[in-house]
């Protein structure tokens, strides 16, 4: 198959990307731990099982790479895959990285550096996902159940982006094997405006009628919340510590990359809220 291998095929960004690519007639192989029986181009793939890597890569000349989640050291698992991709002649890999760097996680930085070093390979550094405000993500679940957001980020702002706009940017780089990407090896992907959690809560309240308040907590309590949601202790601590950086203003960034790559501006948070308004229907009242 000359086409695109999409790893992590069950995530929101990956599903949107597969739909876009197939809609444009691009052959796509979807790699995941539990491949869909109804998709003839789905293949079993597990990061911790290198024996599954060659079959997933065979014949693909482009790869959308989503690193394993819930780890601060993805390089240990992704390194063998990158080597196999290079051996099999993959011409372009688009890595879905993060604009928000986890503290004490050099493996993620090493992975991005290795991708940037290869001709035709690109890193997408995505800001915080708007989908984090939806259930079953911890923030979204808290809004749905209790009408509140608990955060250690203070009034720090993030350039929240819709996962579908990330998929559109990736599709622009992966759809046509005859079009080489520019010399740019790194794109910061954000929405059109940076917003605080207070801004997000006010928008959800105004556009849906569901009252949402923001409760300030410490990073230790935030880590506890993430552990309760199923994250490992190490990863939960790293994700919680990110909010220190948000509070300090380090994630207050906005770029034009989505527009530059796709020809259209990214969705606004207001548009996102209006589209998903029914998903914040409450189950109870805010805790006091």
SULGI-V870536 format. One record per residue. N is the residue number from 0. RES is the residue in three letters. PHI is phi in whole degrees, -180 to 180 (999 if undefined). BURIAL is # if it has 24 or more other ideal C-beta (glycine too) atoms within 12 Angstrom, else .. Layout:
n=N res=RES phi=PHI burial=BURIAL
n=N res=RES phi=PHI burial=BURIAL
This chain:
n=0 res=UNK phi=999 burial=.
n=1 res=UNK phi=-93 burial=.
n=2 res=UNK phi=178 burial=#
n=3 res=UNK phi=-112 burial=#
n=4 res=UNK phi=-94 burial=#
n=5 res=UNK phi=-110 burial=#
n=6 res=UNK phi=-86 burial=#
n=7 res=UNK phi=60 burial=#
n=8 res=UNK phi=-67 burial=#
n=9 res=UNK phi=-101 burial=#
n=10 res=UNK phi=-76 burial=#
n=11 res=UNK phi=-61 burial=#
n=12 res=UNK phi=-64 burial=#
n=13 res=UNK phi=-66 burial=#
n=14 res=UNK phi=-62 burial=#
n=15 res=UNK phi=-65 burial=#
n=16 res=UNK phi=-65 burial=#
n=17 res=UNK phi=-58 burial=#
n=18 res=UNK phi=-63 burial=.
n=19 res=UNK phi=-64 burial=#
n=20 res=UNK phi=-64 burial=#
n=21 res=UNK phi=-66 burial=#
n=22 res=UNK phi=-64 burial=.
n=23 res=UNK phi=-98 burial=.
n=24 res=UNK phi=78 burial=.
n=25 res=UNK phi=-89 burial=#
n=26 res=UNK phi=-64 burial=#
n=27 res=UNK phi=-132 burial=#
n=28 res=UNK phi=-110 burial=#
n=29 res=UNK phi=-103 burial=#
n=30 res=UNK phi=-104 burial=#
n=31 res=UNK phi=-157 burial=#
n=32 res=UNK phi=-63 burial=.
n=33 res=UNK phi=-124 burial=.
n=34 res=UNK phi=-63 burial=#
n=35 res=UNK phi=-69 burial=.
n=36 res=UNK phi=-67 burial=.
n=37 res=UNK phi=-88 burial=.
n=38 res=UNK phi=-113 burial=.
n=39 res=UNK phi=-65 burial=.
n=40 res=UNK phi=-102 burial=#
n=41 res=UNK phi=-90 burial=#
n=42 res=UNK phi=-138 burial=#
n=43 res=UNK phi=-70 burial=.
n=44 res=UNK phi=-151 burial=#
n=45 res=UNK phi=-138 burial=.
n=46 res=UNK phi=-57 burial=#
n=47 res=UNK phi=-80 burial=.
n=48 res=UNK phi=-121 burial=.
n=49 res=UNK phi=-58 burial=.
n=50 res=UNK phi=-65 burial=.
n=51 res=UNK phi=-86 burial=#
n=52 res=UNK phi=-72 burial=#
n=53 res=UNK phi=-60 burial=.
n=54 res=UNK phi=-65 burial=.
n=55 res=UNK phi=-67 burial=#
n=56 res=UNK phi=-82 burial=#
n=57 res=UNK phi=-57 burial=#
n=58 res=UNK phi=87 burial=.
n=59 res=UNK phi=-82 burial=#
n=60 res=UNK phi=-106 burial=#
n=61 res=UNK phi=-137 burial=#
n=62 res=UNK phi=-138 burial=#
n=63 res=UNK phi=-100 burial=#
n=64 res=UNK phi=-107 burial=#
n=65 res=UNK phi=-111 burial=#
n=66 res=UNK phi=-64 burial=#
n=67 res=UNK phi=-61 burial=#
n=68 res=UNK phi=-93 burial=#
n=69 res=UNK phi=63 burial=.
n=70 res=UNK phi=-146 burial=#
n=71 res=UNK phi=-95 burial=#
n=72 res=UNK phi=-134 burial=#
n=73 res=UNK phi=-68 burial=#
n=74 res=UNK phi=-61 burial=#
n=75 res=UNK phi=-60 burial=.
n=76 res=UNK phi=-94 burial=#
n=77 res=UNK phi=-84 burial=#
n=78 res=UNK phi=-52 burial=.
n=79 res=UNK phi=-61 burial=.
n=80 res=UNK phi=-66 burial=#
n=81 res=UNK phi=-62 burial=#
n=82 res=UNK phi=-63 burial=.
n=83 res=UNK phi=-67 burial=#
n=84 res=UNK phi=-62 burial=#
n=85 res=UNK phi=-67 burial=#
n=86 res=UNK phi=-64 burial=.
n=87 res=UNK phi=-88 burial=#
n=88 res=UNK phi=87 burial=.
n=89 res=UNK phi=-61 burial=#
n=90 res=UNK phi=-91 burial=#
n=91 res=UNK phi=-146 burial=#
n=92 res=UNK phi=-123 burial=#
n=93 res=UNK phi=-109 burial=#
n=94 res=UNK phi=-91 burial=#
n=95 res=UNK phi=-85 burial=#
n=96 res=UNK phi=-100 burial=#
n=97 res=UNK phi=-128 burial=#
n=98 res=UNK phi=-72 burial=#
n=99 res=UNK phi=-97 burial=#
n=100 res=UNK phi=-84 burial=#
n=101 res=UNK phi=-71 burial=#
n=102 res=UNK phi=-63 burial=.
n=103 res=UNK phi=56 burial=.
n=104 res=UNK phi=-131 burial=#
n=105 res=UNK phi=-65 burial=.
n=106 res=UNK phi=-60 burial=#
n=107 res=UNK phi=-66 burial=#
n=108 res=UNK phi=-69 burial=#
n=109 res=UNK phi=-65 burial=.
n=110 res=UNK phi=-61 burial=#
n=111 res=UNK phi=-62 burial=#
n=112 res=UNK phi=-64 burial=.
n=113 res=UNK phi=-66 burial=#
n=114 res=UNK phi=-68 burial=#
n=115 res=UNK phi=-61 burial=#
n=116 res=UNK phi=-75 burial=.
n=117 res=UNK phi=-95 burial=#
n=118 res=UNK phi=-57 burial=.
n=119 res=UNK phi=82 burial=#
n=120 res=UNK phi=-99 burial=#
n=121 res=UNK phi=-136 burial=#
n=122 res=UNK phi=-110 burial=#
n=123 res=UNK phi=-101 burial=#
n=124 res=UNK phi=-100 burial=#
n=125 res=UNK phi=-87 burial=#
n=126 res=UNK phi=-75 burial=#
n=127 res=UNK phi=-60 burial=#
n=128 res=UNK phi=-79 burial=#
n=129 res=UNK phi=-60 burial=#
n=130 res=UNK phi=-63 burial=#
n=131 res=UNK phi=-62 burial=#
n=132 res=UNK phi=-85 burial=#
n=133 res=UNK phi=-109 burial=#
n=134 res=UNK phi=-68 burial=.
n=135 res=UNK phi=-96 burial=.
n=136 res=UNK phi=-61 burial=#
n=137 res=UNK phi=-54 burial=#
n=138 res=UNK phi=-65 burial=#
n=139 res=UNK phi=-64 burial=#
n=140 res=UNK phi=-67 burial=#
n=141 res=UNK phi=-66 burial=#
n=142 res=UNK phi=-63 burial=#
n=143 res=UNK phi=-64 burial=#
n=144 res=UNK phi=-83 burial=#
n=145 res=UNK phi=-126 burial=#
n=146 res=UNK phi=67 burial=#
n=147 res=UNK phi=-150 burial=#
n=148 res=UNK phi=-118 burial=#
n=149 res=UNK phi=-103 burial=#
n=150 res=UNK phi=-151 burial=#
n=151 res=UNK phi=-103 burial=#
n=152 res=UNK phi=-85 burial=#
n=153 res=UNK phi=60 burial=#
n=154 res=UNK phi=-100 burial=.
n=155 res=UNK phi=-63 burial=#
n=156 res=UNK phi=-116 burial=#
n=157 res=UNK phi=-132 burial=#
n=158 res=UNK phi=-84 burial=#
n=159 res=UNK phi=-48 burial=#
n=160 res=UNK phi=-132 burial=#
n=161 res=UNK phi=-74 burial=#
n=162 res=UNK phi=-58 burial=#
n=163 res=UNK phi=-68 burial=#
n=164 res=UNK phi=-74 burial=#
n=165 res=UNK phi=-65 burial=#
n=166 res=UNK phi=-61 burial=#
n=167 res=UNK phi=-65 burial=#
n=168 res=UNK phi=-65 burial=#
n=169 res=UNK phi=-64 burial=#
n=170 res=UNK phi=-61 burial=#
n=171 res=UNK phi=-63 burial=#
n=172 res=UNK phi=-90 burial=#
n=173 res=UNK phi=-110 burial=#
n=174 res=UNK phi=-67 burial=#
n=175 res=UNK phi=-117 burial=.
n=176 res=UNK phi=-67 burial=.
n=177 res=UNK phi=-84 burial=.
n=178 res=UNK phi=-100 burial=.
n=179 res=UNK phi=-85 burial=.
n=180 res=UNK phi=-65 burial=#
n=181 res=UNK phi=-67 burial=.
n=182 res=UNK phi=-66 burial=.
n=183 res=UNK phi=-69 burial=.
n=184 res=UNK phi=-113 burial=#
n=185 res=UNK phi=-151 burial=#
n=186 res=UNK phi=-126 burial=#
n=187 res=UNK phi=-86 burial=#
n=188 res=UNK phi=-107 burial=#
n=189 res=UNK phi=-138 burial=#
n=190 res=UNK phi=-77 burial=#
n=191 res=UNK phi=-80 burial=#
n=192 res=UNK phi=-152 burial=#
n=193 res=UNK phi=-83 burial=#
n=194 res=UNK phi=-138 burial=#
n=195 res=UNK phi=-86 burial=#
n=196 res=UNK phi=-64 burial=#
n=197 res=UNK phi=-64 burial=#
n=198 res=UNK phi=-62 burial=#
n=199 res=UNK phi=-64 burial=#
n=200 res=UNK phi=-62 burial=#
n=201 res=UNK phi=-66 burial=.
n=202 res=UNK phi=-66 burial=#
n=203 res=UNK phi=-61 burial=#
n=204 res=UNK phi=-62 burial=#
n=205 res=UNK phi=-69 burial=.
n=206 res=UNK phi=-92 burial=#
n=207 res=UNK phi=-119 burial=#
n=208 res=UNK phi=82 burial=.
n=209 res=UNK phi=-88 burial=#
n=210 res=UNK phi=-70 burial=.
n=211 res=UNK phi=-126 burial=#
n=212 res=UNK phi=-114 burial=#
n=213 res=UNK phi=-111 burial=#
n=214 res=UNK phi=-114 burial=#
n=215 res=UNK phi=-84 burial=.
n=216 res=UNK phi=-131 burial=#
n=217 res=UNK phi=-92 burial=.
n=218 res=UNK phi=-67 burial=#
n=219 res=UNK phi=-64 burial=.
n=220 res=UNK phi=-66 burial=.
n=221 res=UNK phi=-63 burial=#
n=222 res=UNK phi=-62 burial=#
n=223 res=UNK phi=-63 burial=.
n=224 res=UNK phi=-62 burial=#
n=225 res=UNK phi=-67 burial=#
n=226 res=UNK phi=-63 burial=.
n=227 res=UNK phi=-64 burial=.
n=228 res=UNK phi=-84 burial=#
n=229 res=UNK phi=109 burial=.
n=230 res=UNK phi=-77 burial=#
n=231 res=UNK phi=-66 burial=.
n=232 res=UNK phi=-60 burial=.
n=233 res=UNK phi=-66 burial=.
n=234 res=UNK phi=-70 burial=#
n=235 res=UNK phi=-61 burial=#
n=236 res=UNK phi=-65 burial=#
n=237 res=UNK phi=-68 burial=#
n=238 res=UNK phi=-64 burial=#
n=239 res=UNK phi=-64 burial=#
n=240 res=UNK phi=-67 burial=#
n=241 res=UNK phi=-57 burial=#
n=242 res=UNK phi=-67 burial=#
n=243 res=UNK phi=-62 burial=#
n=244 res=UNK phi=-67 burial=#
n=245 res=UNK phi=-62 burial=#
n=246 res=UNK phi=-60 burial=#
n=247 res=UNK phi=-81 burial=.
n=248 res=UNK phi=91 burial=.
n=249 res=UNK phi=-74 burial=.
n=250 res=UNK phi=-105 burial=#
n=251 res=UNK phi=-82 burial=#
n=252 res=UNK phi=-134 burial=#
n=253 res=UNK phi=-137 burial=#
n=254 res=UNK phi=-129 burial=#
n=255 res=UNK phi=-105 burial=.
n=256 res=UNK phi=-62 burial=#
n=257 res=UNK phi=-61 burial=#
n=258 res=UNK phi=-62 burial=.
n=259 res=UNK phi=-62 burial=.
n=260 res=UNK phi=-84 burial=#
n=261 res=UNK phi=-108 burial=#
n=262 res=UNK phi=86 burial=.
n=263 res=UNK phi=-139 burial=.
n=264 res=UNK phi=-72 burial=#
n=265 res=UNK phi=-71 burial=#
n=266 res=UNK phi=-65 burial=#
n=267 res=UNK phi=-84 burial=#
n=268 res=UNK phi=-67 burial=#
n=269 res=UNK phi=-61 burial=#
n=270 res=UNK phi=-61 burial=.
n=271 res=UNK phi=-62 burial=#
n=272 res=UNK phi=-65 burial=#
n=273 res=UNK phi=-60 burial=.
n=274 res=UNK phi=-70 burial=.
n=275 res=UNK phi=-111 burial=#
n=276 res=UNK phi=-54 burial=.
n=277 res=UNK phi=-69 burial=.
n=278 res=UNK phi=-77 burial=#
n=279 res=UNK phi=-100 burial=#
n=280 res=UNK phi=-59 burial=.
n=281 res=UNK phi=-84 burial=#
n=282 res=UNK phi=-111 burial=.
n=283 res=UNK phi=-171 burial=.
n=284 res=UNK phi=-105 burial=.
n=285 res=UNK phi=-58 burial=.
n=286 res=UNK phi=-72 burial=.
n=287 res=UNK phi=-112 burial=.
